Amino acid sequence: MSTAIKNRVMITNKQKAVKIPTGIRMLVRRCCNAVLIMENFSRSAEISVSFVDDEQIRVLNREYRNKDMPTDVLSFPLSDGDKFDYNPETGAAILGDIVISVPRALEQAKTFGHDLQREIGYLTCHSMLHLLGYDHENNGIEAVRMREKEESVMQQLGLPRNASYVMEE
């Protein structure tokens, strides 16, 4: 007998710099679920998402990546390759934590000419792929593959990109 897959996305707003628009929490959950489906993740999963400000994410970036500057999103995977910790009460795989700087997301949305919803959706998809083991730090094919997967999910959710990959010079 198979049990239904139940994904749990716990969202916490730890910042006051930007009002979180209605529907953002549902969008974040939809992004997490869409990535898990695309990746054929066949178990229930738990993900923690925190909305923070630039100063909070700068502290985390300094502490965990040795980069003393704010960034848009940080991913803290709790897996070792394909090995995940499991919640003993639910049996769900604990994938890890996503931390999004809402002020930085708003700034980037303006820069790229789209709304905050699309930017937060994109950052969520990007971070989910990191939680599942993807990495783009060395660029190359892995970065391209990651970008294609992000955009595929964004298209599915009705949030297509409206800018090219290449910034005009």
N, C-alpha and C positions, 0 to 999 in steps of 0.2 A: 504494500500500500504506500503510495507516495504522498508526502505532505506538501501542502501549498507553499510556494516560496513567498516569504514575507520579508521585505526589506524595510529596515528602520533607519530613517534619516533624522537625527536629532540636531535641531538648529537652535543656536543661541546667538542673540544680538548683544555684543559686549561693547558697542560703540554708540555715541550719541551725535556724531558729526553729521551723519546723513540719515534722514528718515527712510526707513525701509518701505518701499512701495507695496501696496496690496498685491498679492499674487506671487511675490518673490519666493516665499517659502515653498509654495506649491511647485514653482518652476524648478527650484533646486532639487526637490524630490523627483520630479519628472526627469531631470537631467541625470541624476544618479541612477534611476531605474533604467533609462534608455541606454546608458553605457553598459550596465550589467547585462542587459538583454543582448546588445550588440556583441559583447565579448563572450556570450554563451555561459555566463556565470550561473551555475546550476544549483546554487545553495542560497538560502536566506543570508542577507548581509546586514551589517550595522555600520553606519557611517556617522561621524560627528562633523558638523559644519558650524564654524564660528564666524560671525561678522565682527570685524575689529576696525580700529582706526589706524592711520599711518604709523603713529608712535608705537602702538602695540605690536604691529607686524614687524617694525624695525627692530624691536627688542628680540623677537623670536628669530628673525633673520640673522641677527648678530650672534645670538646664542647657539643656533643650530647649524648655520651655514658660514659663519665667520664673515658675514657681509653686513657692515654697519650702515644699512640704508633701508628705507621702506621698499616693499615689493608689492605686487598685486595679489598673489596667492602663494600659500605654502601648503605642501602636502606632507603628511606624516604617516607613511604606510606602517602598518603593524604586522606586515607579513614578512616572511623570509622566502622569497621566490614564490612558489605556489603553496607554501605552508602558512596557514592562517591560524590565529588563536580563535577559539570558539567560545561564545557565551554559553556557559553550562545550562542556563535556564531555558534558552531558546534554541540552542544548536546553531545559531547564526554565526557566520564568519565575521570577525571584527576586522574591518578593512583598514580603519585608521581615521585620521583627522584632516579636515580641510579648513584652512584659515584664509578668509578673504578680507582684504582691506577695501571697505566700501567707498571711502573717499578716493582711493586710487582707481577703483573700478569706474566711478563716476567720471573722473578725469580722462581715463582711457576711452570711455564711451564717447565723450565729446571729441576727443582727438580722432577717433575712427569714424565718427559721424553716425553712430547708432545709439539706441537707448540703453539705460542702465540694466534693464532686463536681459538684453542680449549679452551684454558684457559679463554679468554675473552668471548667466547660463553657460557661456563659453568657459569662464574660469572654473566653474564647477565640473564641466566635462573634462577639461584639461587635467584638473587635479584628480578626478576619479581614475583617469588612465594611469596617473602616477601611482595611485593606491593599488592598482592592479599590476604594477611592475614596469610600466613604460617609462622611458627616459629619453630626453632630447638634449641633454647637456653637451653631448659630443656632436650635435647636429647630425649630418649624414642621413641615411635612409630611415633610421628610427624616428628622427624628428619629422620627416616627411610623412611617414606612416601615421604618426601621432596626430599631425595636423589634419590628415585626410579623415581619420576617425572622428576627431572633434567636429569637423565641418559636416560629416555625415549625420551625426546626432543632432547638430543644430538645424540642419535641413528637415530632419524628421519631426522636430519640435516646432517647425514653422518659424525658425529664427535664422534664415539664411544670411550669409555675409553680403554686405553691399560695398565692399572695398576689395581691391586686388591684393594678392600676396605681396606685391612689390610696392613700396612707397615711392611716389614720384620724386625725382631729384630736382 
